[in-house]
Amino acid sequence: MDDPVSRPGEAEPAVHDPVLRVRDLQVAFGGVRAVRGVGFHVRAGEVLGIVGESGAGKSAACLAVMGLLPRHATVSGSVLLHGRELLGVPEKRLAAYRGRAISMVFQDPLSAMTPVYRVGDQIAEAVRVHQRVSRRQAAERAVELLDLVGIPHPRRRARAFPHEFSGGMRQRAMIAMAIANDPDVVICDEPTTALDVTIQAQVLEVLKKAQRETGAAIVLVTHDLGVVAGFADRVLVMYAGREAESGTVRDVYHRSRMPYTIGLLGSVPRLDAGERLPLTPIDGAPPCPSRLPPGCPFEPRCPMAVAACARSEPSPAQVAPGHRAACHRSGDLDGTSGAPLVKAAARPAAGDAALARVEAAPAEPREGRAAVLEVAGLVKHHPLMKGAVFRRRVGTVRAVDGVGFDIREGETLGLVGESGCGKTTALMEILELSRPEAGRVEVFGRDTATLTPRDRLAVRRGLQVVFQDPLASLDPRMTVHDIVAEPLVTHGHRDTGPRVRRLLGLVGLDPADAARYPQHFSGGQRQRVAIARALALSPRLVVLDEPVSALDVSVQAGVLNLLSGLGRRLGLSYLFVAHDLAVVRHIADRVAVMYLGRIAEIGRVERVYGSPAHPYTQALLSAVPIPDPDKERRRRRILLEGDLPSPADPPSGCRFRTRCPKFATLAGPARARCVEEEPEVRPVQGDHGAACHHAERLGVV
């Protein structure tokens, strides 16, 4: 019997034949069809991006290819790897393929790796399963692989457990495991979703390096259209379990022939946007797989739908060489003027249309407007304890270590930075409305250190918050009416019904939805409920903690447009905490960049994004992908080495120097200054300041 994973020279397909070919793939869970006739192929050394909203069937299709779906799933169609059929192959033979000929990088490496085994042992096990080598040889191979993917001190790190790695390091270890046996195909399922942009850039660079080393074909499943623009050769857009459009990245991005693709691209905030224009969200939500409409599944959301769209579902058809689209009106989209046509026909959500018409009043100079929030020298340290019975303090976690900024009336300040930089801690210290550990917080001109309980209640009327996860922040046992009315009742309002109905209409929801529960809504609708609740008491300042990070780009666009319109219409001020710099570029007037508990750079968005002066800001902005394949592939990346230092042991002097590309080029007194003296924020131009001894403005977008 032939070795199921052998690749004999004479039997090998031609160089240009696909390594992996999927035809008419069908996946069903009971009576629910999650994947409906999807087909794609990928050649050696090629990258195929698969994109679409949550529930489109992307991950289900890839798990079916790997044979990793649960037993109750029904899979049909054809999956050919080097011309050999994988569907229906006995599990023992299929296991011989997995890891050697085809491997997978999962979205959450902490869940994918065994927590009680050392990282090096897990990689070595992947080697020994498919190769006849000794334990010592496998261990050495594991160290080589960790070094290949950029893990510092690989021999020592190989003896660590998964929980001792940062998120980016765990993902790199997963990539090392995936390429351990030089596979022909690597499937990456959302490999950068939960990572900061700097770490995402490192992981993508590692994937490129791994591809060069192995010559593997890569199937990249992601929701980030910017990542696909810079990394993939071809792209498959999925919707409701089927192919919506496919082709080369350049064709699909620049000459889209499907309204859904155009809608996705129009929903993405652009880092390179020269003018702040409203995004073009896709109306509604994806259909439930168990209740698909009779015709085109996109018809209820499509701004260009005609009668034929409701009668029959279009099949993917060739619209240009190598370019396919599943749309009855693909002929009306000539690939050059299609996007404006779809945008002109787009139907904004109820309530959003009125907000979109609100013109921004001529802004009074910033200096002439009252401050709604002033933060100066804010400090929050946490004791680092050791011992279970006899606990003792062994250190201090400097979560926030001297942060200062202010927000004026009608202004939005974006607070950005990597995970662990102290953004949320600073936010919670402000919301606490109590005496800070050190420094000063003034809300509406009142020092929080001197507030009485009665004063604190009065200040809270004007200070509201919207959290990241609306499903967790909204009580599932309460109706939407009760959720939105709760702040009103707390502050003495009695007849809340009319006010709740007006608020729901204001945020683009049907007032009749007041009788429903949070679990009956989509993610974007739940976030609109949370915004309505925050607006119940007519606040002056709204704090937004990652309000769109858990949403699909199509839904995110609608929420961002809503927030922008409400800010103009109601004169709101926002403190917008986020890790997505493109989102902040779209909504904020000013931006403050945090690093390891301190402000690295602050100023107007146009100045900070147009010519950042701090090396950290420059690296952050250069790492944010742009959904334009031409621009994205011409950009210069500034890759940061290593991970964020521990806030319990920050470096001396400049906290960024251990990762700073500029510090590596310095010598003598200039270098010594960075080691010994901690920089303060100094003016660069106007209100634009940077905490760097050697600040130098540089265009990176």
NUTORMAR-43136 format. One record per residue (C-alpha): residue in three letters; z, x, y. Coordinates in steps of 0.25 Angstrom, whole numbers, always signed. Each point is the difference from the previous one (the first is absolute). Example, Ala and Ser with C-alpha at 12.3 -4.5 7.8 and 13.67 -1.06 7.14 Angstrom:
! residues 2
> vexti|Z|X|Y
> ALA|+31|+49|-18
> SER|-2|+6|+14
END
This chain:
! residues 701
> vexti|Z|X|Y
> MET|+0|+0|+0
> ASP|-3|+5|+14
> ASP|+11|+4|+9
> PRO|+1|-12|+9
> VAL|+1|+9|+13
> SER|-9|+11|-4
> ARG|-12|+3|+9
> PRO|-10|+7|-9
> GLY|-10|+7|+8
> GLU|-12|-6|-6
> ALA|+5|-14|+0
> GLU|+4|+1|+15
> PRO|-7|-10|+9
> ALA|-9|+6|+11
> VAL|+8|+6|+12
> HIS|-4|-12|+9
> ASP|+4|-11|-10
> PRO|+13|-7|+3
> VAL|+13|+6|-6
> LEU|+6|-14|+0
> ARG|-8|-13|+0
> VAL|+7|-14|+1
> ARG|-8|-12|-2
> ASP|+3|-15|+1
> LEU|+15|+3|-1
> GLN|+8|-13|-1
> VAL|+16|+0|+0
> ALA|+8|-13|-2
> PHE|+14|-3|-1
> GLY|+1|-13|-7
> GLY|-9|-9|+7
> VAL|+0|+8|+13
> ARG|-12|+9|+2
> ALA|+4|+12|+8
> VAL|-13|+8|-2
> ARG|-13|-7|-1
> GLY|-12|+8|-4
> VAL|+2|+13|+7
> GLY|-9|+12|-2
> PHE|+0|+14|+5
> HIS|-3|+14|-4
> VAL|+4|+14|+5
> ARG|-7|+14|-3
> ALA|+6|+13|-2
> GLY|+6|+6|+13
> GLU|-2|-14|+7
> VAL|+11|-8|+7
> LEU|-1|-15|+0
> GLY|+9|-8|+9
> ILE|+5|-14|-4
> VAL|+5|-8|+12
> GLY|+4|-14|+2
> GLU|+12|-9|+4
> SER|+13|-2|-9
> GLY|-4|-8|-12
> ALA|-15|+4|+0
> GLY|+1|+5|-14
> LYS|-1|+15|+3
> SER|+12|+5|-8
> ALA|-2|-10|-11
> ALA|-14|+5|-2
> CYS|+4|+15|-1
> LEU|+12|-3|-9
> ALA|-10|-7|-9
> VAL|-9|+12|+0
> MET|+12|+8|-4
> GLY|+4|-10|-11
> LEU|+14|-1|+7
> LEU|+0|-15|+2
> PRO|+11|-9|-7
> ARG|-3|-6|-14
> HIS|-2|-14|+5
> ALA|-11|+5|+10
> THR|-14|-4|-5
> VAL|-11|+11|+3
> SER|-15|-1|-3
> GLY|-12|+7|+5
> SER|-3|+15|-2
> VAL|+6|+13|+4
> LEU|-8|+12|-4
> LEU|+6|+14|+1
> HIS|-11|+11|-3
> GLY|-8|-12|-6
> ARG|+12|-3|-10
> GLU|+6|-14|+1
> LEU|+15|-1|+3
> LEU|+2|-15|+0
> GLY|+4|-4|-14
> VAL|+4|+14|-5
> PRO|+12|+1|-8
> GLU|+13|+4|+8
> LYS|+1|+13|-7
> ARG|-14|+5|+3
> LEU|+1|-5|+14
> ALA|+13|+8|+2
> ALA|-8|+12|-3
> TYR|-10|-3|+12
> ARG|+12|-2|+10
> GLY|+4|+12|+6
> ARG|-11|+9|-5
> ALA|-13|-7|+3
> ILE|+5|-10|+10
> SER|+13|+0|+7
> MET|+7|-8|+11
> VAL|+9|+3|+12
> PHE|+9|-12|+3
> GLN|+4|-6|+13
> ASP|+15|+2|-2
> PRO|+3|+14|-6
> LEU|+15|-2|-1
> SER|-2|-12|-9
> ALA|-12|+7|-8
> MET|+9|+12|-3
> THR|+12|+0|-10
> PRO|+12|+2|+9
> VAL|+8|+7|-11
> TYR|-10|+11|-3
> ARG|-3|+12|+8
> VAL|-13|+0|+8
> GLY|-5|+12|-7
> ASP|+3|-5|-14
> GLN|-8|-13|+3
> ILE|-12|+8|+4
> ALA|+1|+9|-12
> GLU|+1|-12|-9
> ALA|-13|-5|+6
> VAL|-6|+13|-4
> ARG|+5|+1|-14
> VAL|-4|-14|-4
> HIS|-15|+4|+2
> GLN|+0|+15|-2
> ARG|+5|+9|-12
> VAL|+9|+9|+8
> SER|+15|+5|-1
> ARG|+11|-5|+8
> ARG|+0|+12|+8
> GLN|-15|+0|+3
> ALA|+2|-15|+4
> ALA|+11|+3|+10
> GLU|-8|+12|+6
> ARG|-12|-10|+2
> ALA|+10|-10|+7
> VAL|+4|+11|+10
> GLU|-14|+4|+2
> LEU|-4|-15|+3
> LEU|+12|-2|+9
> ASP|-5|+12|+8
> LEU|-14|-5|+0
> VAL|+4|-13|+7
> GLY|+8|+7|+10
> ILE|+15|-2|-5
> PRO|+8|+12|+7
> HIS|+8|+9|-10
> PRO|-7|-7|-12
> ARG|+8|+7|-11
> ARG|+13|-5|+6
> ARG|-5|-13|+4
> ALA|-5|-2|-15
> ARG|+15|-1|-4
> ALA|+3|-11|+10
> PHE|+0|-15|-3
> PRO|-9|-10|+7
> HIS|+11|-5|+9
> GLU|+2|+14|+6
> PHE|-15|+0|+5
> SER|-4|-7|+13
> GLY|-11|-11|-1
> GLY|-11|+9|+3
> MET|+5|+11|-10
> ARG|+1|-11|-11
> GLN|-14|-5|+3
> ARG|-5|+15|-1
> ALA|+7|+1|-13
> MET|-7|-12|-5
> ILE|-13|+6|+4
> ALA|+4|+13|-8
> MET|+3|-9|-12
> ALA|-13|-7|+1
> ILE|-9|+12|+1
> ALA|+8|+8|-11
> ASN|-11|-2|-10
> ASP|-12|+2|+9
> PRO|-4|-15|-1
> ASP|-14|-5|+3
> VAL|+5|-13|+8
> VAL|+12|-1|+8
> ILE|+4|-14|+5
> CYS|+9|+0|+12
> ASP|+7|-13|+2
> GLU|+5|-1|+15
> PRO|+5|+15|-1
> THR|+3|+1|+15
> THR|+5|-14|+3
> ALA|+15|+3|+2
> LEU|-2|+14|+7
> ASP|+1|+4|+14
> VAL|-14|+4|+6
> THR|+4|+15|-1
> ILE|+3|-1|-14
> GLN|-12|-9|-3
> ALA|-9|+11|+6
> GLN|+7|+11|-9
> VAL|-2|-9|-13
> LEU|-14|-3|+4
> GLU|-3|+15|+1
> VAL|+7|+2|-13
> LEU|-9|-10|-7
> LYS|-13|+7|+6
> LYS|+5|+13|-5
> ALA|+3|-6|-14
> GLN|-14|-6|+0
> ARG|-6|+14|+4
> GLU|+8|+6|-12
> THR|-3|-10|-10
> GLY|-14|-6|+4
> ALA|+6|-14|-3
> ALA|-5|-13|+5
> ILE|+10|-8|+8
> VAL|+2|-15|+2
> LEU|+9|-2|+12
> VAL|+7|-14|+1
> THR|+5|-2|+14
> HIS|+2|-10|+12
> ASP|-2|+11|+10
> LEU|-14|+0|+5
> GLY|+2|+13|+8
> VAL|+3|+8|-13
> VAL|-12|-5|-7
> ALA|-9|+3|+13
> GLY|+4|+15|-1
> PHE|+2|+2|-15
> ALA|-10|-9|-8
> ASP|-15|+1|-3
> ARG|-2|-15|-3
> VAL|+9|-12|+1
> LEU|+2|-13|-7
> VAL|+6|-12|+8
> MET|+6|-10|-9
> TYR|+4|-14|+4
> ALA|+6|-11|-9
> GLY|-2|+8|-13
> ARG|-15|+3|+3
> GLU|-9|+10|+7
> ALA|-2|-4|+14
> GLU|-8|+12|+5
> SER|-3|+14|-5
> GLY|-8|+12|+4
> THR|+2|+14|+6
> VAL|+11|+1|+10
> ARG|-9|+2|+12
> ASP|-9|-13|-4
> VAL|+12|-9|-2
> TYR|+8|+5|+12
> HIS|-12|+1|+10
> ARG|-10|-11|-6
> SER|+10|-10|-6
> ARG|-8|-12|-6
> MET|+12|-9|-4
> PRO|+9|-7|+10
> TYR|+13|+4|-7
> THR|-3|+15|+1
> ILE|-3|-2|+15
> GLY|+13|-8|+1
> LEU|+8|+11|-7
> LEU|-6|+11|+9
> GLY|+3|-8|+12
> SER|+14|-2|-3
> VAL|+4|+14|-1
> PRO|+6|+6|+13
> ARG|-8|+12|+4
> LEU|+7|+13|+4
> ASP|-13|+4|+8
> ALA|-1|-13|+7
> GLY|-3|+3|+15
> GLU|+4|-14|+5
> ARG|+11|-9|-5
> LEU|-8|-12|-6
> PRO|+4|-12|-8
> LEU|-1|+3|-15
> THR|-9|-10|-8
> PRO|+9|-6|-11
> ILE|-5|-7|-12
> ASP|+5|-14|+0
> GLY|+8|-6|-11
> ALA|+5|+7|-13
> PRO|-7|+4|-13
> PRO|-1|-11|-10
> CYS|+9|-1|-11
> PRO|-7|+5|-13
> SER|+4|-13|-7
> ARG|-6|-9|+11
> LEU|-13|+6|+4
> PRO|-9|-9|+9
> PRO|-13|-5|-7
> GLY|-10|+8|+8
> CYS|+2|+14|+6
> PRO|+15|+4|+0
> PHE|-1|+5|+14
> GLU|-7|-13|+5
> PRO|+14|-6|+6
> ARG|+2|+13|+8
> CYS|-14|+3|+4
> PRO|-4|-1|+14
> MET|-15|-1|-4
> ALA|+1|-10|-12
> VAL|-11|-10|-2
> ALA|-2|-12|-9
> ALA|-5|+9|-12
> CYS|+13|+8|+1
> ALA|+8|-11|-5
> ARG|-10|-4|-11
> SER|-2|+13|-8
> GLU|+6|+13|-1
> PRO|-9|+12|+3
> SER|-2|+11|-9
> PRO|-1|+14|+5
> ALA|-14|+4|+3
> GLN|-7|+12|+5
> VAL|-2|-1|+15
> ALA|-5|+15|+2
> PRO|-1|+12|-9
> GLY|+13|+2|-7
> HIS|+7|-11|+9
> ARG|+4|-13|-6
> ALA|+7|-13|+6
> ALA|+4|-13|-5
> CYS|-3|-9|+11
> HIS|-10|-12|+3
> ARG|-2|+5|+14
> SER|-1|+15|-2
> GLY|-15|-1|+5
> ASP|+5|-5|+13
> LEU|+9|+13|+1
> ASP|-10|+11|+3
> GLY|+10|+11|-1
> THR|+0|+3|+15
> SER|+3|-12|+7
> GLY|+8|-7|-11
> ALA|+14|+4|+5
> PRO|-2|-7|+14
> LEU|-6|-12|-6
> VAL|+12|-2|-10
> LYS|+10|+3|+12
> ALA|-6|-10|+9
> ALA|+1|-11|-11
> ALA|+14|+4|-4
> ARG|+10|-11|+1
> PRO|+14|+5|+5
> ALA|+12|-7|-6
> ALA|+6|-12|+7
> GLY|+8|+5|+12
> ASP|-6|+14|+0
> ALA|-12|-5|+8
> ALA|+8|-5|+12
> LEU|+8|+13|+0
> ALA|-13|+8|-1
> ARG|-5|-6|+13
> VAL|+13|+4|+7
> GLU|-5|+11|+10
> ALA|+9|+12|+3
> ALA|+6|-2|+14
> PRO|-2|+13|+9
> ALA|+12|+8|-4
> GLU|+10|+4|+10
> PRO|+2|+15|+0
> ARG|+10|+4|-11
> GLU|+10|+6|+10
> GLY|+1|-14|+7
> ARG|+4|-8|-12
> ALA|+14|-1|-5
> ALA|+5|+7|-13
> VAL|+3|-10|-12
> LEU|+5|+12|-9
> GLU|+5|+14|+4
> VAL|+4|+10|-11
> ALA|+5|+14|+4
> GLY|+6|+10|-9
> LEU|+2|-9|-12
> VAL|+7|+6|-12
> LYS|+3|-5|-14
> HIS|+5|+9|-10
> HIS|+4|-4|-14
> PRO|+11|+8|-8
> LEU|-5|+7|-13
> MET|+11|-2|-10
> LYS|+2|+6|-14
> GLY|+9|-4|-12
> ALA|+3|-13|-7
> VAL|+15|+0|+1
> PHE|+4|+11|+10
> ARG|-11|-2|+10
> ARG|-2|+11|+10
> ARG|-10|+1|+11
> VAL|-10|+11|-2
> GLY|-10|-2|+11
> THR|-6|-9|+10
> VAL|-13|-8|+0
> ARG|-6|+1|+14
> ALA|-8|-13|-1
> VAL|-2|-2|+15
> ASP|+4|+12|+8
> GLY|-2|-2|+15
> VAL|-11|-10|+2
> GLY|-4|-6|+14
> PHE|-11|-9|+5
> ASP|-1|-13|+8
> ILE|-8|-13|+0
> ARG|-4|-8|+12
> GLU|-3|-15|+2
> GLY|-13|-4|-7
> GLU|-2|+14|-7
> THR|-1|+3|-14
> LEU|+5|+14|-5
> GLY|-4|+4|-14
> LEU|+10|+9|-7
> VAL|-7|+8|-11
> GLY|+2|+11|-10
> GLU|+1|+4|-15
> SER|+10|-7|-9
> GLY|+14|+6|+2
> CYS|-2|+4|+14
> GLY|+10|-10|+5
> LYS|-8|-12|+6
> THR|+7|-11|-7
> THR|+14|+6|+2
> ALA|-3|+1|+15
> LEU|-4|-15|+0
> MET|+12|-4|-8
> GLU|+9|+7|+10
> ILE|-7|-8|+11
> LEU|+1|-13|-7
> GLU|+15|+3|-3
> LEU|+3|-2|+15
> SER|+13|+8|-1
> ARG|+5|+13|+5
> PRO|-9|+11|-6
> GLU|+6|+13|-6
> ALA|-5|+7|+12
> GLY|-10|-2|+11
> ARG|-3|-13|+7
> VAL|-7|-13|-3
> GLU|-3|-10|+11
> VAL|-6|-14|-3
> PHE|-5|-8|+12
> GLY|+8|+9|+9
> ARG|+13|-1|-8
> ASP|+7|+11|-7
> THR|+2|-4|-15
> ALA|+13|+9|+0
> THR|+7|-10|+10
> LEU|-5|-13|-6
> THR|+11|-11|-4
> PRO|-3|-9|-11
> ARG|-5|-11|+10
> ASP|-9|+10|+7
> ARG|-6|+4|-13
> LEU|-3|-14|-4
> ALA|-7|-2|+14
> VAL|-8|+13|-2
> ARG|-4|-4|-14
> ARG|-8|-12|+6
> GLY|-9|+9|+7
> LEU|-1|+11|-11
> GLN|-7|-5|-13
> VAL|-5|+7|-13
> VAL|-11|-2|-10
> PHE|+1|+8|-13
> GLN|-10|+7|-9
> ASP|+1|-10|-12
> PRO|+0|-14|+4
> LEU|+3|-5|-14
> ALA|+13|+8|+0
> SER|+4|-4|+14
> LEU|-2|-15|-1
> ASP|+10|-8|-8
> PRO|-8|-6|-12
> ARG|+10|-12|+0
> MET|-3|-5|+14
> THR|-13|-7|+5
> VAL|-8|+6|+11
> HIS|+6|-10|+10
> ASP|+14|+5|-4
> ILE|-4|+14|+1
> VAL|-6|-1|+14
> ALA|+10|-9|+5
> GLU|+12|+8|-5
> PRO|+1|+9|+13
> LEU|-1|-12|+9
> VAL|+11|-7|-8
> THR|+9|+12|+1
> HIS|-2|+1|+15
> GLY|+3|-15|+2
> HIS|-13|-7|+0
> ARG|+0|-14|-6
> ASP|-14|-7|-1
> THR|-7|+12|-6
> GLY|-12|-8|-6
> PRO|-10|+1|+12
> ARG|+4|+14|+3
> VAL|-3|+4|-15
> ARG|-13|-7|+0
> ARG|-5|+7|+13
> LEU|+4|+13|-6
> LEU|-7|-2|-13
> GLY|-13|-4|+8
> LEU|+2|+12|+9
> VAL|-1|+10|-12
> GLY|-12|-7|-6
> LEU|+7|-8|-10
> ASP|-1|-15|-3
> PRO|+13|-8|+5
> ALA|-1|-8|-13
> ASP|+4|+13|-7
> ALA|+14|-1|+5
> ALA|+4|-8|-12
> ARG|-5|+12|-10
> TYR|+8|+12|-5
> PRO|-4|+15|+2
> GLN|-4|+2|-14
> HIS|-11|-11|+2
> PHE|-7|+9|+11
> SER|-9|+13|-1
> GLY|+6|+13|+5
> GLY|-7|-1|+14
> GLN|+5|-15|+2
> ARG|+14|+4|-4
> GLN|-1|+11|+11
> ARG|-4|-10|+10
> VAL|+12|-9|-4
> ALA|+9|+13|+3
> ILE|-7|+2|+13
> ALA|+2|-15|+4
> ARG|+15|+1|-4
> ALA|+1|+13|+9
> LEU|-6|-8|+12
> ALA|+9|-12|-2
> LEU|+10|+5|+12
> SER|-11|+5|+9
> PRO|+4|+14|-1
> ARG|-4|+11|+10
> LEU|-1|+11|-11
> VAL|-4|-1|-14
> VAL|+2|+12|-10
> LEU|-10|+0|-11
> ASP|+3|+9|-12
> GLU|-13|+3|-8
> PRO|-5|-15|+2
> VAL|-13|+2|-6
> SER|+1|+11|-10
> ALA|+1|-9|-12
> LEU|-12|-8|+3
> ASP|-15|+1|-3
> VAL|-8|+5|+11
> SER|-7|-14|+2
> VAL|+14|-6|+1
> GLN|+5|+11|+9
> ALA|-11|-2|+10
> GLY|+4|-14|+2
> VAL|+15|+3|+2
> LEU|-3|+12|+10
> ASN|-9|-9|+8
> LEU|+11|-10|+0
> LEU|+10|+10|+5
> SER|-9|+5|+11
> GLY|-3|-14|+5
> LEU|+14|-4|+0
> GLY|+4|+12|+7
> ARG|-10|-3|+11
> ARG|+3|-15|+1
> LEU|+15|+1|+0
> GLY|+2|+13|+7
> LEU|+8|+6|-13
> SER|+4|+14|-1
> TYR|-1|+6|-14
> LEU|+6|+12|-8
> PHE|-10|+2|-11
> VAL|+5|+9|-11
> ALA|-12|+4|-9
> HIS|-5|+12|-9
> ASP|-15|-5|+2
> LEU|-5|+7|+13
> ALA|-13|-8|+0
> VAL|+8|-13|+1
> VAL|+9|+6|+11
> ARG|-13|+5|+8
> HIS|-4|-15|+0
> ILE|+12|-7|+5
> ALA|+9|+10|+7
> ASP|+0|+4|+15
> ARG|+8|+13|-2
> VAL|+4|+7|-13
> ALA|+12|+9|-4
> VAL|-2|+10|-12
> MET|+12|+3|-8
> TYR|+3|+12|-9
> LEU|+13|+3|-7
> GLY|+9|-9|+9
> ARG|-6|+4|+13
> ILE|-12|-3|+10
> ALA|-12|+9|-2
> GLU|-9|-6|+10
> ILE|+0|-12|+9
> GLY|-10|-6|+10
> ARG|-11|-11|+2
> VAL|-8|-2|-12
> GLU|-13|+4|+7
> ARG|+6|+14|+3
> VAL|+7|+2|-13
> TYR|-11|-4|-9
> GLY|-11|+6|+9
> SER|+6|+14|+1
> PRO|+13|+2|-7
> ALA|+8|+12|+4
> HIS|+10|+1|-12
> PRO|-5|+7|-12
> TYR|+7|-11|-9
> THR|-7|-12|+8
> GLN|-14|+8|-2
> ALA|+2|+1|-15
> LEU|+4|-15|-1
> LEU|-12|-5|+8
> SER|-9|+9|-7
> ALA|+5|-5|-14
> VAL|-3|-15|+4
> PRO|-13|-4|-7
> ILE|-11|-7|+8
> PRO|-8|-11|-7
> ASP|-13|+7|+4
> PRO|-6|+10|-10
> ASP|-8|+7|+10
> LYS|+12|+3|+10
> GLU|+10|+2|-12
> ARG|-8|+11|-6
> ARG|-2|+8|+12
> ARG|+15|+0|+4
> ARG|+9|+12|+0
> ARG|+12|-2|-9
> ILE|+13|+7|+4
> LEU|+8|+0|-13
> LEU|+15|+2|+0
> GLU|+6|+9|-10
> GLY|+12|-5|-8
> ASP|+8|-13|+2
> LEU|+10|-5|+11
> PRO|+13|+9|+0
> SER|+13|-6|-4
> PRO|+7|-7|+12
> ALA|+13|+6|-6
> ASP|-5|+14|+2
> PRO|-11|+0|+12
> PRO|-6|+14|+3
> SER|+6|+7|+12
> GLY|-7|+0|+13
> CYS|-13|-9|+0
> ARG|+2|-9|-12
> PHE|-15|+0|-3
> ARG|-2|+15|-1
> THR|+0|+0|-15
> ARG|-12|-8|-1
> CYS|-7|+3|+14
> PRO|-14|+6|-1
> LYS|+2|+6|+14
> PHE|+13|+7|-4
> ALA|-7|+7|-11
> THR|-9|+7|+11
> LEU|+11|+4|+9
> ALA|+7|+14|+1
> GLY|+11|+7|+8
> PRO|+8|-7|+10
> ALA|-8|-13|-1
> ARG|+3|-1|-15
> ALA|+14|+3|+3
> ARG|+2|-11|+10
> CYS|-5|-10|-10
> VAL|+11|+5|-10
> GLU|+11|+0|+10
> GLU|-2|-10|+10
> GLU|-1|-15|-2
> PRO|-11|-5|+9
> GLU|+2|-12|+9
> VAL|-10|-10|+5
> ARG|-7|+6|+12
> PRO|-11|-7|+8
> VAL|-15|+3|-4
> GLN|-7|-9|+10
> GLY|+6|-12|+7
> ASP|+10|-7|-9
> HIS|-6|+7|-12
> GLY|+10|+10|-6
> ALA|+1|+9|-12
> ALA|+12|+7|-7
> CYS|-7|+13|-2
> HIS|+1|+14|+6
> HIS|-15|+2|-2
> ALA|-5|-14|+3
> GLU|-15|+0|+1
> ARG|-9|-12|+2
> LEU|-10|-2|-11
> GLY|-10|-11|-4
> VAL|+0|-3|-15
> VAL|-5|-14|-1
END
